[in-house]
Amino acid sequence: MTHSWHCAMNNEQGVPSPPVISRDNAEHYVWGASCDLWRLVKDRLSLIEECKAAGASEVSHCHRKSRQFFYIYILSVKRS
């Protein structure tokens, strides 16, 4: 389930602010051996944050067309 919320603030022209997306309310997936993925933006450009356990890897694959930005951090200790 995807959760998002909108800030009630408006800019100078009275246009509502876009929703604020973070790991707390973004689409979340668990894949592989304890890897997490949060889809922060899903538009013409995908913005994805991943947390990968040390030694984790992804199956090699390719996309016909893709515009993605990944932010990846690696845990130094194994999660339980």
KEGUTOR-336008 format. One record per residue: residue in one letter; x, z, y of N, C-alpha, C, O in turn. Coordinates in nm, 3 decimals. Each point is the difference from the previous one (the first is absolute). Example, Ala and Ser with C-alpha at 12.3 -4.5 7.8 and 13.67 -1.06 7.14 Angstrom:
2
{residu: A | nu: 1.319 | nw: 0.780 | nv: -0.569 | cau: -0.089 | caw: 0.000 | cav: 0.119 | cu: 0.090 | cw: 0.000 | cv: 0.120 | ou: 0.104 | ow: 0.066 | ov: -0.002}
{residu: S | nu: -0.139 | nw: -0.138 | nv: 0.107 | cau: 0.082 | caw: 0.006 | cav: 0.119 | cu: -0.077 | cw: 0.073 | cv: 0.109 | ou: 0.051 | ow: 0.017 | ov: 0.111}
END
This chain:
80
{residu: M | nu: 0.084 | nw: 0.000 | nv: -0.117 | cau: -0.084 | caw: 0.000 | cav: 0.117 | cu: 0.088 | cw: 0.000 | cv: 0.123 | ou: 0.096 | ow: 0.077 | ov: 0.009}
{residu: T | nu: -0.127 | nw: -0.163 | nv: 0.086 | cau: 0.076 | caw: -0.009 | cav: 0.123 | cu: -0.070 | cw: 0.079 | cv: 0.109 | ou: -0.121 | ow: -0.014 | ov: 0.022}
{residu: H | nu: 0.196 | nw: 0.096 | nv: 0.046 | cau: -0.054 | caw: 0.078 | cav: 0.110 | cu: 0.068 | cw: -0.045 | cv: 0.128 | ou: 0.121 | ow: -0.023 | ov: 0.001}
{residu: S | nu: -0.196 | nw: 0.011 | nv: 0.105 | cau: 0.060 | caw: -0.024 | cav: 0.130 | cu: -0.089 | cw: 0.064 | cv: 0.104 | ou: -0.117 | ow: 0.030 | ov: -0.027}
{residu: W | nu: 0.170 | nw: -0.009 | nv: 0.142 | cau: -0.077 | caw: 0.059 | cav: 0.107 | cu: 0.038 | cw: -0.067 | cv: 0.129 | ou: 0.108 | ow: -0.057 | ov: 0.011}
{residu: H | nu: -0.193 | nw: 0.064 | nv: 0.086 | cau: 0.025 | caw: -0.062 | cav: 0.129 | cu: 0.017 | cw: 0.109 | cv: 0.105 | ou: -0.074 | ow: 0.098 | ov: 0.003}
{residu: C | nu: 0.170 | nw: -0.118 | nv: 0.082 | cau: 0.021 | caw: 0.090 | cav: 0.112 | cu: -0.109 | cw: -0.030 | cv: 0.103 | ou: -0.031 | ow: -0.116 | ov: 0.025}
{residu: A | nu: -0.027 | nw: 0.217 | nv: 0.033 | cau: -0.109 | caw: -0.018 | cav: 0.096 | cu: 0.049 | cw: -0.044 | cv: 0.137 | ou: -0.080 | ow: -0.026 | ov: 0.089}
{residu: M | nu: 0.212 | nw: 0.017 | nv: -0.071 | cau: 0.055 | caw: -0.036 | cav: 0.131 | cu: -0.011 | cw: -0.150 | cv: 0.024 | ou: 0.003 | ow: -0.078 | ov: -0.095}
{residu: N | nu: -0.015 | nw: 0.039 | nv: 0.221 | cau: -0.004 | caw: -0.141 | cav: 0.042 | cu: 0.119 | cw: -0.027 | cv: 0.090 | ou: 0.055 | ow: 0.091 | ov: 0.063}
{residu: N | nu: -0.015 | nw: -0.219 | nv: -0.058 | cau: 0.107 | caw: -0.034 | cav: 0.093 | cu: -0.059 | cw: -0.021 | cv: 0.139 | ou: -0.118 | ow: 0.025 | ov: 0.021}
{residu: E | nu: 0.200 | nw: -0.071 | nv: 0.075 | cau: -0.046 | caw: -0.014 | cav: 0.138 | cu: -0.117 | cw: -0.097 | cv: 0.015 | ou: -0.080 | ow: 0.014 | ov: 0.092}
{residu: Q | nu: 0.068 | nw: -0.112 | nv: -0.182 | cau: -0.108 | caw: -0.097 | cav: 0.006 | cu: -0.123 | cw: 0.046 | cv: -0.077 | ou: -0.098 | ow: -0.075 | ov: -0.010}
{residu: G | nu: 0.100 | nw: 0.195 | nv: -0.044 | cau: -0.114 | caw: 0.052 | cav: -0.074 | cu: -0.009 | cw: -0.049 | cv: -0.144 | ou: -0.102 | ow: 0.019 | ov: -0.066}
{residu: V | nu: 0.210 | nw: -0.082 | nv: 0.017 | cau: 0.001 | caw: -0.051 | cav: -0.137 | cu: 0.043 | cw: 0.112 | cv: -0.094 | ou: 0.103 | ow: 0.063 | ov: 0.024}
{residu: P | nu: -0.181 | nw: -0.035 | nv: -0.130 | cau: 0.038 | caw: 0.109 | cav: -0.092 | cu: 0.136 | cw: -0.025 | cv: -0.064 | ou: 0.038 | ow: -0.115 | ov: -0.026}
{residu: S | nu: 0.035 | nw: 0.222 | nv: 0.002 | cau: 0.130 | caw: -0.009 | cav: -0.067 | cu: -0.020 | cw: -0.040 | cv: -0.146 | ou: -0.102 | ow: 0.034 | ov: -0.059}
{residu: P | nu: 0.200 | nw: -0.106 | nv: 0.001 | cau: -0.010 | caw: -0.033 | cav: -0.143 | cu: 0.013 | cw: 0.126 | cv: -0.084 | ou: 0.049 | ow: 0.102 | ov: 0.050}
{residu: P | nu: -0.091 | nw: -0.107 | nv: -0.176 | cau: 0.012 | caw: 0.119 | cav: -0.085 | cu: 0.147 | cw: 0.038 | cv: -0.021 | ou: 0.088 | ow: -0.087 | ov: -0.004}
{residu: V | nu: -0.062 | nw: 0.214 | nv: -0.008 | cau: 0.134 | caw: 0.050 | cav: -0.028 | cu: 0.012 | cw: 0.010 | cv: -0.151 | ou: -0.078 | ow: 0.070 | ov: -0.064}
{residu: I | nu: 0.177 | nw: -0.141 | nv: 0.007 | cau: 0.020 | caw: -0.002 | cav: -0.145 | cu: 0.130 | cw: 0.072 | cv: -0.032 | ou: 0.102 | ow: -0.023 | ov: 0.065}
{residu: S | nu: -0.105 | nw: 0.107 | nv: -0.166 | cau: 0.119 | caw: 0.069 | cav: -0.047 | cu: -0.013 | cw: 0.019 | cv: -0.151 | ou: -0.100 | ow: -0.041 | ov: -0.059}
{residu: R | nu: 0.199 | nw: 0.102 | nv: -0.002 | cau: -0.009 | caw: 0.029 | cav: -0.144 | cu: -0.121 | cw: 0.087 | cv: -0.031 | ou: -0.052 | ow: -0.004 | ov: -0.112}
{residu: D | nu: 0.007 | nw: 0.081 | nv: 0.208 | cau: -0.114 | caw: 0.089 | cav: -0.023 | cu: -0.132 | cw: -0.074 | cv: -0.022 | ou: -0.090 | ow: 0.053 | ov: -0.064}
{residu: N | nu: 0.079 | nw: -0.176 | nv: 0.119 | cau: -0.128 | caw: -0.071 | cav: -0.011 | cu: 0.012 | cw: -0.146 | cv: -0.043 | ou: -0.099 | ow: -0.073 | ov: 0.001}
{residu: A | nu: 0.219 | nw: 0.029 | nv: -0.039 | cau: 0.021 | caw: -0.139 | cav: -0.041 | cu: -0.033 | cw: -0.020 | cv: -0.148 | ou: -0.007 | ow: 0.096 | ov: -0.077}
{residu: E | nu: -0.012 | nw: -0.224 | nv: 0.038 | cau: -0.014 | caw: -0.032 | cav: -0.143 | cu: 0.125 | cw: 0.051 | cv: -0.070 | ou: 0.111 | ow: -0.020 | ov: 0.050}
{residu: H | nu: -0.126 | nw: 0.083 | nv: -0.165 | cau: 0.113 | caw: 0.058 | cav: -0.072 | cu: -0.001 | cw: -0.048 | cv: -0.145 | ou: -0.105 | ow: -0.004 | ov: -0.064}
{residu: Y | nu: 0.222 | nw: -0.033 | nv: 0.014 | cau: 0.015 | caw: -0.041 | cav: -0.139 | cu: 0.117 | cw: 0.075 | cv: -0.061 | ou: 0.098 | ow: 0.028 | ov: 0.068}
{residu: V | nu: -0.108 | nw: 0.004 | nv: -0.194 | cau: 0.113 | caw: 0.055 | cav: -0.076 | cu: 0.038 | cw: -0.109 | cv: -0.099 | ou: -0.087 | ow: -0.053 | ov: -0.070}
{residu: W | nu: 0.214 | nw: 0.020 | nv: 0.062 | cau: 0.043 | caw: -0.104 | cav: -0.093 | cu: 0.133 | cw: 0.041 | cv: -0.064 | ou: 0.072 | ow: 0.085 | ov: 0.051}
{residu: G | nu: -0.044 | nw: -0.146 | nv: -0.165 | cau: 0.126 | caw: 0.027 | cav: -0.070 | cu: 0.017 | cw: 0.147 | cv: -0.033 | ou: -0.097 | ow: 0.071 | ov: -0.026}
{residu: A | nu: 0.221 | nw: -0.028 | nv: 0.027 | cau: 0.033 | caw: 0.139 | cav: -0.032 | cu: 0.000 | cw: 0.082 | cv: 0.128 | ou: 0.105 | ow: 0.016 | ov: 0.064}
{residu: S | nu: -0.220 | nw: 0.036 | nv: -0.026 | cau: -0.013 | caw: 0.090 | cav: 0.115 | cu: 0.032 | cw: -0.064 | cv: 0.134 | ou: 0.060 | ow: 0.065 | ov: 0.086}
{residu: C | nu: -0.098 | nw: -0.191 | nv: -0.067 | cau: 0.018 | caw: -0.065 | cav: 0.129 | cu: -0.134 | cw: -0.004 | cv: 0.073 | ou: -0.105 | ow: -0.023 | ov: -0.061}
{residu: D | nu: 0.109 | nw: 0.045 | nv: 0.192 | cau: -0.120 | caw: -0.001 | cav: 0.082 | cu: 0.008 | cw: -0.113 | cv: 0.102 | ou: 0.108 | ow: -0.033 | ov: 0.049}
{residu: L | nu: -0.223 | nw: -0.025 | nv: -0.018 | cau: -0.008 | caw: -0.106 | cav: 0.099 | cu: -0.121 | cw: 0.028 | cv: 0.089 | ou: -0.109 | ow: 0.028 | ov: -0.049}
{residu: W | nu: 0.131 | nw: -0.038 | nv: 0.181 | cau: -0.109 | caw: 0.014 | cav: 0.097 | cu: -0.009 | cw: -0.129 | cv: 0.078 | ou: 0.099 | ow: -0.044 | ov: 0.059}
{residu: R | nu: -0.214 | nw: -0.018 | nv: -0.056 | cau: -0.021 | caw: -0.125 | cav: 0.074 | cu: -0.049 | cw: 0.038 | cv: 0.139 | ou: -0.118 | ow: 0.030 | ov: 0.020}
{residu: L | nu: 0.210 | nw: -0.032 | nv: 0.077 | cau: -0.030 | caw: 0.044 | cav: 0.136 | cu: -0.069 | cw: -0.109 | cv: 0.082 | ou: -0.084 | ow: 0.031 | ov: 0.085}
{residu: V | nu: 0.119 | nw: -0.156 | nv: -0.109 | cau: -0.064 | caw: -0.113 | cav: 0.068 | cu: -0.023 | cw: -0.109 | cv: -0.103 | ou: 0.089 | ow: -0.032 | ov: -0.079}
{residu: K | nu: -0.209 | nw: -0.025 | nv: 0.079 | cau: -0.032 | caw: -0.111 | cav: -0.090 | cu: -0.068 | cw: -0.106 | cv: 0.085 | ou: -0.123 | ow: -0.004 | ov: 0.011}
{residu: D | nu: 0.204 | nw: -0.082 | nv: 0.049 | cau: -0.049 | caw: -0.101 | cav: 0.092 | cu: 0.087 | cw: -0.123 | cv: -0.021 | ou: 0.039 | ow: -0.029 | ov: -0.113}
{residu: R | nu: -0.008 | nw: -0.043 | nv: 0.220 | cau: 0.090 | caw: -0.115 | cav: -0.015 | cu: 0.139 | cw: 0.045 | cv: -0.041 | ou: 0.076 | ow: -0.077 | ov: -0.059}
{residu: L | nu: -0.042 | nw: 0.201 | nv: 0.091 | cau: 0.126 | caw: 0.062 | cav: -0.042 | cu: -0.035 | cw: 0.128 | cv: -0.074 | ou: -0.078 | ow: 0.081 | ov: 0.051}
{residu: S | nu: 0.134 | nw: -0.062 | nv: -0.169 | cau: -0.021 | caw: 0.125 | cav: -0.074 | cu: 0.109 | cw: 0.098 | cv: 0.038 | ou: 0.118 | ow: -0.036 | ov: 0.006}
{residu: L | nu: -0.157 | nw: 0.159 | nv: 0.019 | cau: 0.095 | caw: 0.107 | cav: 0.026 | cu: -0.020 | cw: 0.103 | cv: -0.110 | ou: -0.107 | ow: 0.060 | ov: -0.012}
{residu: I | nu: 0.210 | nw: -0.039 | nv: -0.069 | cau: -0.010 | caw: 0.082 | cav: -0.120 | cu: 0.109 | cw: 0.106 | cv: 0.003 | ou: 0.116 | ow: -0.031 | ov: 0.029}
{residu: E | nu: -0.153 | nw: 0.154 | nv: -0.059 | cau: 0.099 | caw: 0.108 | cav: -0.014 | cu: 0.006 | cw: 0.036 | cv: -0.148 | ou: -0.104 | ow: 0.017 | ov: -0.065}
{residu: E | nu: 0.224 | nw: -0.006 | nv: 0.013 | cau: 0.017 | caw: 0.035 | cav: -0.141 | cu: 0.091 | cw: 0.121 | cv: -0.014 | ou: 0.093 | ow: 0.019 | ov: 0.078}
{residu: C | nu: -0.120 | nw: 0.059 | nv: -0.179 | cau: 0.088 | caw: 0.109 | cav: -0.041 | cu: 0.037 | cw: -0.030 | cv: -0.144 | ou: -0.086 | ow: -0.003 | ov: -0.088}
{residu: K | nu: 0.214 | nw: -0.017 | nv: 0.064 | cau: 0.046 | caw: -0.037 | cav: -0.134 | cu: 0.092 | cw: 0.108 | cv: -0.054 | ou: 0.089 | ow: 0.048 | ov: 0.069}
{residu: A | nu: -0.113 | nw: -0.012 | nv: -0.193 | cau: 0.088 | caw: 0.095 | cav: -0.067 | cu: 0.136 | cw: -0.065 | cv: -0.022 | ou: 0.009 | ow: -0.122 | ov: -0.017}
{residu: A | nu: 0.096 | nw: 0.201 | nv: 0.017 | cau: 0.135 | caw: -0.052 | cav: -0.024 | cu: 0.002 | cw: -0.076 | cv: -0.133 | ou: -0.050 | ow: 0.050 | ov: -0.101}
{residu: G | nu: 0.108 | nw: -0.170 | nv: 0.102 | cau: 0.010 | caw: -0.082 | cav: -0.120 | cu: -0.122 | cw: -0.086 | cv: -0.027 | ou: 0.001 | ow: -0.081 | ov: -0.093}
{residu: A | nu: -0.106 | nw: 0.096 | nv: 0.172 | cau: -0.122 | caw: -0.080 | cav: -0.021 | cu: 0.024 | cw: -0.144 | cv: 0.044 | ou: 0.079 | ow: -0.026 | ov: 0.091}
{residu: S | nu: -0.147 | nw: -0.065 | nv: -0.155 | cau: 0.012 | caw: -0.141 | cav: 0.037 | cu: -0.134 | cw: -0.069 | cv: -0.020 | ou: -0.088 | ow: 0.052 | ov: -0.068}
{residu: E | nu: 0.075 | nw: -0.167 | nv: 0.128 | cau: -0.123 | caw: -0.077 | cav: -0.008 | cu: 0.026 | cw: -0.125 | cv: -0.083 | ou: 0.112 | ow: -0.050 | ov: -0.005}
{residu: V | nu: -0.216 | nw: 0.000 | nv: -0.060 | cau: 0.012 | caw: -0.125 | cav: -0.075 | cu: 0.018 | cw: -0.113 | cv: 0.100 | ou: -0.075 | ow: -0.011 | ov: 0.097}
{residu: S | nu: 0.175 | nw: -0.073 | nv: -0.121 | cau: 0.026 | caw: -0.111 | cav: 0.089 | cu: -0.122 | cw: -0.092 | cv: 0.008 | ou: -0.059 | ow: -0.034 | ov: -0.103}
{residu: H | nu: 0.023 | nw: -0.007 | nv: 0.223 | cau: -0.115 | caw: -0.089 | cav: 0.019 | cu: 0.016 | cw: -0.072 | cv: 0.134 | ou: 0.086 | ow: 0.036 | ov: 0.081}
{residu: C | nu: -0.166 | nw: -0.137 | nv: -0.060 | cau: 0.004 | caw: -0.071 | cav: 0.127 | cu: -0.142 | cw: -0.030 | cv: 0.047 | ou: -0.095 | ow: 0.004 | ov: -0.078}
{residu: H | nu: 0.083 | nw: -0.034 | nv: 0.206 | cau: -0.127 | caw: -0.033 | cav: 0.062 | cu: 0.009 | cw: -0.141 | cv: 0.056 | ou: 0.105 | ow: -0.040 | ov: 0.052}
{residu: R | nu: -0.213 | nw: -0.036 | nv: -0.061 | cau: -0.003 | caw: -0.132 | cav: 0.064 | cu: 0.015 | cw: 0.013 | cv: 0.150 | ou: 0.073 | ow: -0.075 | ov: 0.064}
{residu: K | nu: -0.145 | nw: 0.173 | nv: -0.009 | cau: 0.005 | caw: 0.023 | cav: 0.144 | cu: -0.017 | cw: 0.150 | cv: 0.022 | ou: -0.091 | ow: 0.062 | ov: -0.054}
{residu: S | nu: 0.179 | nw: -0.005 | nv: 0.135 | cau: -0.008 | caw: 0.143 | cav: 0.021 | cu: 0.069 | cw: 0.037 | cv: 0.131 | ou: 0.104 | ow: -0.055 | ov: 0.035}
{residu: R | nu: -0.163 | nw: 0.149 | nv: 0.037 | cau: 0.063 | caw: 0.059 | cav: 0.118 | cu: -0.011 | cw: 0.150 | cv: -0.019 | ou: -0.105 | ow: 0.060 | ov: 0.026}
{residu: Q | nu: 0.213 | nw: 0.001 | nv: -0.071 | cau: -0.002 | caw: 0.142 | cav: -0.033 | cu: 0.118 | cw: 0.071 | cv: 0.065 | ou: 0.108 | ow: -0.057 | ov: 0.016}
{residu: F | nu: -0.132 | nw: 0.181 | nv: 0.021 | cau: 0.106 | caw: 0.089 | cav: 0.045 | cu: -0.012 | cw: 0.126 | cv: -0.083 | ou: -0.106 | ow: 0.062 | ov: -0.004}
{residu: F | nu: 0.214 | nw: -0.024 | nv: -0.064 | cau: 0.001 | caw: 0.119 | cav: -0.084 | cu: 0.090 | cw: 0.106 | cv: 0.064 | ou: 0.109 | ow: -0.029 | ov: 0.049}
{residu: Y | nu: -0.158 | nw: 0.151 | nv: -0.052 | cau: 0.082 | caw: 0.116 | cav: 0.036 | cu: 0.011 | cw: 0.079 | cv: -0.130 | ou: -0.099 | ow: 0.049 | ov: -0.053}
{residu: I | nu: 0.221 | nw: -0.037 | nv: 0.002 | cau: 0.021 | caw: 0.064 | cav: -0.131 | cu: 0.095 | cw: 0.117 | cv: 0.016 | ou: 0.104 | ow: -0.010 | ov: 0.066}
{residu: Y | nu: -0.141 | nw: 0.120 | nv: -0.127 | cau: 0.095 | caw: 0.111 | cav: -0.006 | cu: 0.010 | cw: 0.044 | cv: -0.146 | ou: -0.095 | ow: -0.013 | ov: -0.077}
{residu: I | nu: 0.211 | nw: 0.065 | nv: 0.042 | cau: 0.028 | caw: 0.035 | cav: -0.140 | cu: 0.014 | cw: 0.152 | cv: -0.010 | ou: 0.073 | ow: 0.063 | ov: 0.077}
{residu: L | nu: -0.145 | nw: -0.007 | nv: -0.172 | cau: 0.010 | caw: 0.144 | cav: -0.025 | cu: 0.131 | cw: 0.031 | cv: -0.068 | ou: 0.043 | ow: -0.074 | ov: -0.088}
{residu: S | nu: 0.022 | nw: 0.182 | nv: 0.129 | cau: 0.127 | caw: 0.036 | cav: -0.062 | cu: -0.021 | cw: 0.088 | cv: -0.124 | ou: 0.091 | ow: 0.017 | ov: -0.080}
{residu: V | nu: -0.211 | nw: 0.037 | nv: 0.065 | cau: -0.031 | caw: 0.079 | cav: -0.120 | cu: -0.125 | cw: -0.053 | cv: -0.064 | ou: -0.087 | ow: -0.053 | ov: 0.068}
{residu: K | nu: 0.078 | nw: 0.065 | nv: -0.199 | cau: -0.114 | caw: -0.048 | cav: -0.074 | cu: -0.123 | cw: 0.088 | cv: 0.028 | ou: 0.009 | ow: 0.123 | ov: 0.000}
{residu: R | nu: -0.124 | nw: -0.188 | nv: 0.023 | cau: -0.124 | caw: 0.076 | cav: 0.019 | cu: -0.052 | cw: 0.044 | cv: -0.134 | ou: 0.023 | ow: -0.066 | ov: -0.101}
{residu: S | nu: -0.093 | nw: 0.178 | nv: 0.099 | cau: -0.056 | caw: 0.049 | cav: -0.127 | cu: -0.146 | cw: -0.037 | cv: -0.012 | ou: -0.064 | ow: 0.033 | ov: -0.100}
END
